[in-house]
Each structure stands twice: as C-alpha cells, then as structure tokens.
Amino acid sequence: MRSLALLLFGIHLAFAGTHSLQYFCTTVFRDMNIEKYIVVGIIDDLQFMHFDSDTMKAEPKTDWMRKNEGADYWNVRTQTVIGHYQEYRNFMQIVMHLYNQSMSGVNAFQMMYGCELDDDGTTRGYLQYGYNREDFISFDKNTLTWTAANPQADILKNQWDTDGAKTKYWKAYLESTCFERMKKIVNYGKDTLERNVPPVMSLLQKNSSSPVICHATGFYPKNITMTWKKNHEDLNEDVEVSETLPNADGTFQKSISLSVKSEEWKKNPDVYRCVIQHVGAEKDIVVLLNENNIKSNSASDNTIVKCLVITTVVIAVLAATVFAVKKKLIVCRKCREVNSSNLTGYEFPIPIHFLNYIFTSDNVNS
C-alpha cells in the first residue's frame, strides 16, 4: 500500500491537470466465430492506438506514439490483443449459456476499462462488461467483488468473487499498472495533452427570430464553462447548452444558446452577455450581446452560421444513427455514454456502416 501511495504521489507531481486512460474492446460473434474485433486506446480524449481484426495489427494513431514506440512494442501489443481471442470466445459461451441462447446468430460484448487522475490527486479505476444491449457485470476494486447488472450475471459474479487471481490482477492493474502506462503515454504526448489553448468565441444568429448562439471553438483541454448572464446574474431559463464536441484538429467546440426576442436585447444592449471560463484564458472571456457583436447580417457571416448549423445537423444525424443502431447493440451504459460523446473524435469502436449491416432485427439474436 505504501509503494502504491508513493507511485500515485509521483504521478501526481509529474502531471499537470486531469488525465484518463481508457480501453474499449468490442467483439462481434457470428455463430461463435469472431466476425469483428476492435480495440481502441484513448488517452484523455485522444485516440492513441487501434487494433482491427481486418488488419490483425495494433497500430499507433498519433505521431508521438509512433515516434516513441518502435515495431517491437507494437508487435507485443498485437500479440497481447490477439491472445484475448480465446478468452472472449469462452466468455461468450458462458454468457450465452446463462441466457439460454443458441450459438447461432450475431451476438457481441464490449469491455471497457481504465483509470483517471484528477488534478487534486484523486484516482479512479473501472472495469465493465456489456452484452447485447445491456450492462452485464462490473468490478469493484475497493471491495474486490463483482457487481451483477442482471440475474444472468449472478452466477458469473459468484464464480469470479472466489477467483483470487483474477481479482488480484485487476486490482493491481487499476490501482498501479494503469497509472504507470498513463504516465508513460502522457509524457510522450505532453506537448499535445498538457497544452492550454483558449477558445475563439463568436455570437451567431441565423435570423432575427432565431436564438442567439454563443459559440466557442478551438480550445483545449475539453473542460469549459459557458453561461449567459443578464445584469451579471446567471440565466437558467431560455438557455440551452450543447455537448462539448471534438474538432478534427484535436481541439473542442461548444455552444450555449439564448432564446430571447431580438427586440428585448436590442432595446437593452450590453445587458446580456456570454461568459466563458477556460484554463487557457487568463481571465473570463466576456462578449456583450449587441448588434455589433452578432454575426448574421453579411453574406460571409451567414456562411459561418450555415456551417455551424450544418455541422450540428450532421452530428445530430450521426448520433441518431448510432442511437438507433445501439437499440440493437450490446453497448453497456457507460461505454455508450463515452462513445456518443466522442463520436467524431476518433475511430468508432465498430464502424457505423458495419453496425448498420450486422445489427438488424433479422440478424441479432434477441
């Protein structure tokens, strides 16, 4: 315990800010044969590794991982991932038996595990399995027990609770090994992962009857606070906050809209203001709501607004598509939340077109 505390203390001193390391393993079986197997590694909100059963290779997804780890490292990672094939097949056989299902048809499961380190030194580790639309079982490293999400998982829980080697391995991984790997990877990508880039802010409005959108983009890290204020008081009504979305360059964007009649704020200029707080900015970024700060009147400004609207629509369509697919899929709740929030930020654990093909009412074993 003392060595673990010293390890985490050292990691805390070495790092700036909050960091997380997560792995998502998605395995799709057809008639007990692995049809698709993908592993994605995420450091903070950036994909750094990827394995696909089509290529049978673990590969770096960032220049700094490619630069710091050579062929031997990736060969070992490839063999490690491939080595889990039989383990996953055995798992599927047990689970399908618990559900009294036949071995035919399409079935799948996801495994998600990782660790998080907050800037105050608080640590977390988690391991969770999902099977065909539902959470299945998760590990509690504090009690060294497994938590069943449904009656079918109770039998497996009882077996795993008595498997000392398994619980010992995962406790050590989630409390020590994971943080060691996190430290190593963050050090590789320190210039990228620990940079502070302030947001670029704009006020957008499609037309006089549309909400006013306070849009922040190009910022890093992901955490940001955006509020609308009236006479320096926070507004909670007529305000809608969007999700934080990734940009193609690894930065993020977010918006907060205000639904108030144009006549109201035009008669009272500078009463309304959008306030942004971000670690990359030395002080609060404040933009007053008045006609001079609104981008909507010129043709070029209309292009900006249209681009934002199109981007929002595209993301909404993708999210709707994934949601529809996932009603037929196995993604566990926490996996689903992470996948949705980072949809455009890295390669989806299973390509959307592939999901649309295999996860239909005719194909999935219900």
N, C-alpha and C positions, 0 to 999 in steps of 0.2 A: 504493500500500500504506500509506503514511504517513497519507493522508487517511482511509482505511478504519479504521485503528487509532484515530485521533482521534475518528472518528464513534462507534465502539463504546465508547470510553472515556467519551465524553459521555453515551451512552445508559446506561451502567452507573452513572454518577453520578446520573442523573436518576431511575432506577428503584430501587425497594425490593423485594427478593425476586426470585423466579423468574417469568419471563413467557414465553409462547409465542403465536405467531400461526400459524394453520393454515387452509388452504382445502381443501375436499373438493368435487370436481366429479364427478358421476355422470351418465352419458349412456346412455340405453337406446334402441337402434335396433330397429325392426321393418321388415324389407325395405329397409334402408338409409335409412328415414325416421326422424327423431328423434321418438320417442314420449314420452320423458320426459327432462328436462334440469334438474338441480338443482345449485345451488352453495351451499355453506354456509360461512360465515366464523366461526372460533372464536378468541376472544382468551382466553388462559388456558383455563378450562373453560367459558366462557360464549359462547353464540352471539350475534354482534352484527350479522350480515347474512344475508340469504337471497334466493336467486333461484329462481323456479319457472317452468318453461315454460308452465304453465297461465295464469299472470298476465303473463308476459313482463316482469316488473319486479324490479329489485334493491331490497330494502326493509330498513330498519333494524329490529333486533329488541330494541334497548334504548332506554330514554328518553334516555340521554346521547348516543347516536349520533344519534338523531332531533333532539335539541336543537342539536348542534354541526355537523351537516352538512345543508345545505338541499337543495332539489329539484335544483339543478344538479349537485351531487355524485352523487346517486342516478341521475340521467339518464345521466351519464357512465359510472357503474358498469354500468348496464343495457346501454348500447350496447357496452361492452367485453366483457361476458359474451356478448351476442348475436353479437358479432363472431367468437367462437370456434366458432360452429356449423359453418362450412365446414371449419375446421381439424380438428374432431373427425370429421367425415364422411370427410375424406381419410385421417385416421389409421385409421379403421375399415376402409376399403377396402384399405389396405396390409396391415393385420394379418390380415384375413380371407383375403387372397391368400396370405400367408405360411403360414396354417393350411390352405390349400387348401379353404376353405369357400365355399359359395354365398352369394349376397347375400340369400337368403330367411331367414325366421325371426327370432327375437329374439336379439340379441347386445348386449353392453354393455361399457363400460370405466369405470374410475374413475381419477381423477388426484388425487394428494394432494401438497401442497407447503406448506412453511412454515419457520419459524425459531424457535429457542429461545435464551433468555438466562438463564443461571444467576446466582445471587446472588454467585458468585465471579468473574463476568465471562466465564465460558466460554460460547462460542456454538456453535450447530449450525444447519445448513440442510439441507433434504432435498427431493427431488422423486422421485416414484414413480408408475408406471402399473401398473394391473392389468387383465386381460382374461379374461372368462369363467372364473371360479373360481381363477385363478392370478395370482401376481406375473408381471409381464411385463418391464419394464425400469426402471432407476433411474439417477439421475445422481450422479456423484461429483464434487463441486465442487473437491476438492483436486487431483485428477489431471486434471480436465476431460475425463473419459471417461464412457461409459455402461456399465452392467453389465447384461448379458442374464441373465434368470432361466431361460430355456429355449432350446433350439436355434432355435426360430422367431424369436426376438428377435435372434439373432446378426447377421442381415442388416441389420436396422434399426440395431443398435449400430454396425456398420461405417460406415453412412451418416452417422449422427449424430456419430460421433467426428471425422469430417472436416468437419462443418458448424461452422465457426468462429463464425459469427454466433449460432447457437443456443446453443453452449456459453458464449460470452461474455455473452450476455443472461442466462442462468440463473445464472451465477457472480455477476454484478453484482446480480441480484435477491436471491439467497440470502445474500449477504455484506453488502449495503448497503440496497437498496430495502426489503426485508422488515423490517429493523430500524427504518428510518425510519417506516414505516407502523405498526409495533408501538408505537413511542414516541408517535406521534400518538394512536393509539386508547387506549393506556393512560392518557395524560394526560386524555382525555375522560372515561374511566370510573375515574379514580384513586380516588375515594371508595369505589367498589364493589370494584375489582380489588386494591387495596392495603390493604383493611381486614383487621384481625385479630380474629376472633370466636372466643372459646373454646368448646369443646364442652360440652353438657349431658350428664351421664353418669348411667346407670341400670344396676342389676343386675336382670335379669329371669330368671324361671324359670317355665315353664308348669306343671310339677308336680314332685314330689319325685324322680322318675326321669329328668327331662329335664336336659339340660346347662344350666349357668348362663351366661347371655349378658350380657356387659359391652357395653353399647350407648352409643355416643357420637353425638350429633346436633347440628345447628345450627352447625357450625364452618366457618370459612373462614380461610385458604385450604385447599386439599384435603389437603395433606401432613399426616399424623398418624401417630404411633407408639403402638400399643396392645400391652400384654403382660400375661400372667398370671404372677404370682410366688408362690412358696411359700418362706416363710422368707427372703425377699429374693433368692431365686435364680430366674432365668427358667425358666419351664416350656415345653418344646417338645413333649412328648408329651401326648396327650389335649386338645390345643388346636387350634382351627380358626379361622382369620382370614378374614373376609369381604372382598369387594371394597369399595372406597370408592364409595358411590353418591350421586348428586345428589338434593337436595330441591327441591321446587317453587319455593322462595324464593331459590335460588341458592347455598344452603349445602350441606353434605355430611353424610353419616352413614356410620358404620362400626361393625362389631361383632366381638367375639372371644369364642368360646365355650369353656367348660371342662367337659369330661366327667369328673366325679369324683363318686363316690357321696355323696349328701347326708349319710349317716351320718359320712363321713370329715370333711367340713368343719364339720359341726355339733358334732362332738366336739372339734374343734380350731379354734374361732372365731378369726378375725383372722390365721390362719396364711397363708391365701390372700388375695391382693389383686390388683386390676386397676389397672394403672398406665398413664396416658395422658400423652403429651408432645405439645404443640401450641404453635405460636408465639404463639397468642392467650392462652395461660395463662402467668402469671409464673413458676410452678413446676409440677412434676409434679402431676397430679391423681390422687389415690390413693383408692380405695374398698375397704374391707375386706369380705371375704366373711363375713357373719354373717346370722342370721335377721332382724335389724332392718333391714338394707340391701336385702334381697331384696323385689322387688315381685312377689307372686304369690298372696298369701293372701286379699286382699279382692276384692270384685266389681269395683271400679274398677281395681285392679291387674291383674286378669285381662283387663280390656278393653284395657289397654296392651299386655299380652303378645300378645293375639289380633291387635291391629292390626299389631304388628311381624311376627307370623307371616304374616298376610295379605299385607302389603307384600312380604315376602321371597318368598312363593309367586308373587305377581303378576309380580315382576321375573324370577323363575326361568322362569315360563311365557313371558314376552316374550323372554327370552334364548334359550330353547329354540326358540321360533318362528323367531327371526331366524337361529339356527344352522341349522335345517332348511332355511330358505329359501336361506341362503348356500351350502349344498351345491350349489344350482343356480345360484348367482350368481357374479359376477365379482370380488368384493371382494378386493383384494390383502391380504396378511397384516397389514401394519402398519395399513392402513385398517380392516381387520376388528377389530383389537385396540382401536383408538380408538373405533370405532362401538359396539362392545359395552360398553366401559367407561362410555360416556356416553349410553347408550341412552335414559334418561328425562330427560336434562339439556337436550336441545334437539331440534328437529325432525330426525328421522332423514333422512339424505340421500335416501332413497327411502321413501315411506310404506309401512308394513308391509302394509297391505291391498292396495296396488298390487303389491308384490312377490309376495304370495300369488297374485295373479291372473295375472301375466305369467310368473313363473319357475316353471313346472311342467315335468315331464318331456316333456309334449306340445308345449310352446311353445319351450323353449330349444334353440338349435342346439348339439348336443353335439359 
